[in-house]
Amino acid sequence: MEKKDFEAWLDNISITFLSLTDLQKNETLDHLISLSGAVQLRHLSNNLEILLKRDFLKLLPLELSFYLLKWLDPQTLLTCCLVSKQWNKVISACTEVWETACKNLGWQIDDSVQDPLHWKKVYLKAISRMKQLKDHEAFETSSLIGHSARVYALYYKDGLLCTGSDDLSAKLWDVSTGQCIYGIQTHTCATVKFDEQKLVTGSFDNTVACWEWSSGAKTQHFRGHTGAVFSVDYNDELDILVSGSADFTVKVWALSTGTCLNTLTGHTEWVTKVVLQKCKVKSLMHSPGDYILLSADKYEIKIWPIGREINCKCLKTLSVSEDRSISLQPRLHFDGKYIVCSSALGLYQWDFASYDILRVIKPPDFSNVSLLGFGEIFALLFDNRYLYIMDLRTEKLISRWPLPEYRKSKRGSSFLAGEMSWLNGLNGQNDMGLVFATSMPDHSIHLVLWKEHG
């Protein structure tokens, strides 16, 4: 057939073909294929490969590829990484996708990291840790043995755990090894706090004492309370120590001399917690950088200025019920921005700038749940049976861990949280070390620790 005649014939056939239904088009193609020889079938196969199996990630500009990939969830993207080396390279370099996925899992994001492959690796580590939490397999347990009577006081800092006991001793433990670093003779300890050089103890003998770790010597004795001292806090920069007692008072002392500077009255129950903290927000009553004292009893949280004037006035009193029908749990969180405390009604969060209640979190069966730690992303809670992790963005419990029959305490000093930076978001390095510690009826210390990453 001449070229001119062929082109006319092809145009005529094309017009007719376009007028057919899809079924008729398919039948026409099937018929043509049946009439084709090897040369025609090979030609058809080669062209179909190009038309139907186009690698859009390879053909598109990288920016357009990233835009398309953002619409896929991370698990689908991980599957897509298996298509080819090219796909794996492009998908792994899509930083925004992996950063967003990590944030959604409660992971901290360091925007200064520029390595395009970094965040995919972080996501894989994050999804593994979150699966462990969901499956209740993220922790392991250990015990510290050494006291011969009940352990009433615990305090944790920088990998070290201090325990104070009725056996008239305090011990300092390295949590990672389980070894006792220091053991000194003290009075009965209702509360403890320490740093590298010294240990401060509040006692059932109504006094507070300061001890030197290296020698075990008592360097200061604070006398003045008429009831057991249940909580202490101090600040070397201010040269101030504060104490809360069963005599319903809070005392402010000169740390270096032991002199009582002030006695704060107004509580009508045992003062079970005092917190000395630097304020991070501005309000009518305080400015960022001001030191603030919080004290808590069974029903109220009181906020005080740190001054040396006698009879200084309470700035504010917080409670969850006007008729004192609802008691607070004996734990208190204050980070300079928010005050958080749990009660039988739920977990209360106050804005420290305004003293307004920001929210009340009410997970199921909250009546016996106590607060251990509160961050920007997670909260650590526990009751008589389990340790819980709550995602504060959804207010849902995402993990739990069984607890043994630990020693109960109405003052909250015989149990505590360990490392707490992960509550502001996990990052792959802060999910290690101590999670929770509590004293046991056999005088041992029960530890809950992060498992190493699998």
Residue, then its C-alpha position, 0 to 999 in steps of 0.5 A: m500500500e502506498k504511504k499516501d493511501f496508508e495514511a488515509w486508511l489509518d485516519n479513517i480507521s482511527i476515527t472509527f476506533l474512537s467512536l467505539t465503546d470500550l468493550q468494542k475497542n477491547e475486542t478490536l485490539d484482541h482481534l489485531i493481537s491475534l493477527s500479529g506476528a512476533v515482530q508486532l508483539r515485541h513492538l507492542s510489549n516494548n511500548l506498553e513498558i514505556l506507557l504503563k510502567r513509568d517511574f514518576l519519582k525518577l522522572l519528576p523534579l525532586e520538589l514535586s516528588f517530595y510534595l507527592l510523598k507528603w500525602l502518604d503515611p510513613q508506613t506506606l512510604l517504608t513499603c515504597c522504599l522497597v520498590s527500588k534503590q532510586w525510590n529508597k534514596v528519594i523517599s529517605a531524603c524527604t525530610e519533612v515527611w519523616e520529621t512530621a511522622c516523628k512529631n506525631l509519635g511524640w518525638q523531639i525534633d532538632d531542626s539544626v540536623q541537616d542530614p537528609l537520611h537522619w530523620k528516616k532513621v529516627y522514625l524507625k527508632a521511634i516507631s520501634r520504641m512506641k511499639q514497645l510501649k504499646d505492647h507493654e514491653a518498653f521497661e524492665t525491673s531491678s531491686l536495690i537491697g541494703h536497708s534493714a528497716r522501712v524506707y520512707a524517703l526517696y530522691y533521684k538526680d542525674g543517675l543517682l538515687c538517695t534512700g532514707s530509712d528507719d534504720l537511721s541511715a541514708k544511702l546513695w545508689d548508682v542506678s545503672t550499676g545497683q552499687c551503693i556509693y555512700g552510706i551514712q548514719t542519720h536520724t529517721c528520714a521522712t524526706v531527702k534531697f541531695d547534691e554532689q557534696k551534701l544531703v538534706t534530710g527532714s525527719f520524724d524527730n521534727t528537725v531538718a539536718c544537712w550532712e556531708w557525703s564524704s565524711g558523713a558529718k552533720t554540718q547543720h541542724f535546723r530546729g523549730h518545727t513541732g511536728a515531723v518534717f515531710s518535705v524539704d527543698y533548698n537553693d544554694e544561690l539564695d542560701i535558703l532551705v524550706s521545709g513543710s511539716a505536720d505542724f501545718t507550717v512552712k519554715v524558711w531557713a538560712l541554709s548556711t547558718g541554720t537560722c529560721l528566717n520565716t514561718l509561713t502559716g495558713h495550712t490546716e493540714w500536714v504540709t506534705k510538699v514544698v517546692l522552691q522554683k524559678c518562675k518562667v512567666k510574667s503576671l501581676m504578682h511575679s516576673p520571669g526569674d523570680y523564685i517562688l515557693l509552693s506548699a501543698d497539704k491534703y486540700e490546698i496548694k499555696i503560693w508564697p513569695i520568697g522574701r525575708e519579711i516576717n508574716c509575708k502573705c500567701l499570694k494565692t491558694l488553689s484547690v479543686s473543691e470549695d467545700r474541701s470534699i475532694s483531696l489532692q494526691p500527695r504529689l505536685h508538679f511545678d516547672g515555672k509555667y504550670i502547676v499540676c496536681s492529681s485528685a479523685l476528680g482528675l488531673y488539674q493543670w493551672d496556668f501559673a501566670s493567671y492561676d486559671i485552671l487550663r484543663v482537667i484530665k479525666p481518664p477512666d477510673f482515675s480515683n486512685v491514680s497519682l501523678l509522677g511526672f508531667g511534660e509537654i507531650f507525656a505524663l507519668l501516672f500510677d495507681n496500686r497496680y500499674l505505672y501508666i504513660m499518657d499522651l497529653r495531646t490526646e489524653k489517652l493512656i498509651s502504655r502501662w507496666p505492672l507494679p508489685e505490692y509496694r509500700k503505700s505512703k500518704r505523703g508521697s515520699s516513698f515513690l518517685a519518677g526517675e529521668m523526666s526529660w522524655l516527658n517533653g518528647l522522646n529523642g532516642q537518647n533520653d529514653m534510658g535509665l530510671v523511670f520509677a522507684t518505690s520502697m517495698p515492704d521487705h525494705s528493698i527498692h523496686l526500680v522500673l528502668w527503660k529497656e535498651h532499644g531493640 
